[in-house]
């Protein structure tokens, strides 16, 4: 068995729209933005992850940066394969003696179609995986948060990622009802870009908008310990000259309001679909938030006020899904009904 293990490399991948995290031997070995930079003339991959991210929005015509995933699913098959391959190489650089047989568990959105599942499987196989297992994101998030998913107890998980928000009620090791909507972190970023153009006549890029979201993003106009105003640099749309403006968290809360309201509606829809016995459980256990979007200031309070239920944020929300995927990989026999 020792020899066999030596040749088998098992990795868990949280293939996200915004970030991809790889877990190997219970450790996060790769945590990189889901982006690749490709040379247009030759189609050669120049950079993957953080390096490609630094080029994003700053390239000349021979380099293009691609985010292979859109709305939680693979939009660019070729780039996705290059990205997965590049990130697997980051695990143990320098070890090129043999290619161990790779076993991968990858998490996927719960609202994904068969065709989209096929794309994930194919990309992983092309990148060198011998066996590919898939697990649904809300399930992985629940395991990652530390919920005992096999109990006959209802738990509601909301995973707000980059491309999708997954809302699921989990009991007895399965998803009882789920709602997957394509409104998430990327939409917040787009809302901020749009708002800056309309309200301040300033043109900013995706990376700057993302930075604003992290520095002063909020879901409520009244929050405890608010962040200081943030200086935004962009291009003045009237004069074309670079300029600076200050934005406050209240402004950003206003501009994100519509997108957050869509997520709230989806949560209420999911609660309406929940069987009454599980609703009784959720009243006691509350709602768990995971994913990068759950770190938006005041979002937990806003959802709590809307649903009148307690809302808890996972301790490391960005990695909850990846952690759960890693645990499912390690205990494949126990969770074999979850991973297909």
Secondary structure, 3 states (H helix, E strand, C coil): CHHHHHHEEEEEEEECCCEEEEEECCEEEEEEECCEEEECCCCCEEEECHHHHHHCCCCCCCEEEECCEECCEECCHHHHHHHHHHHHHHHCCCCCCCCCEEEEEEEECCCCCHHHHHHHHHHHHHCCEEEEEEEEHHHHHHHHHCCCCCCCCCEEEEEECCCCEEEEEEECCEEEEEEEECCCHHHHHHHHHHHHHHHHCEECCHHHHHHHHHHHCECCCCCCCCCCCEEEEEEECCCCCEEEEEECHHHHHHHHHHHHHHHHHHHHHHHHHCCHHHHHHHHHHCEEEECHHHHCECHHHHHHHHHCCCEEECCCHHHHHHHHHHHHHHCCCCCCCCCC
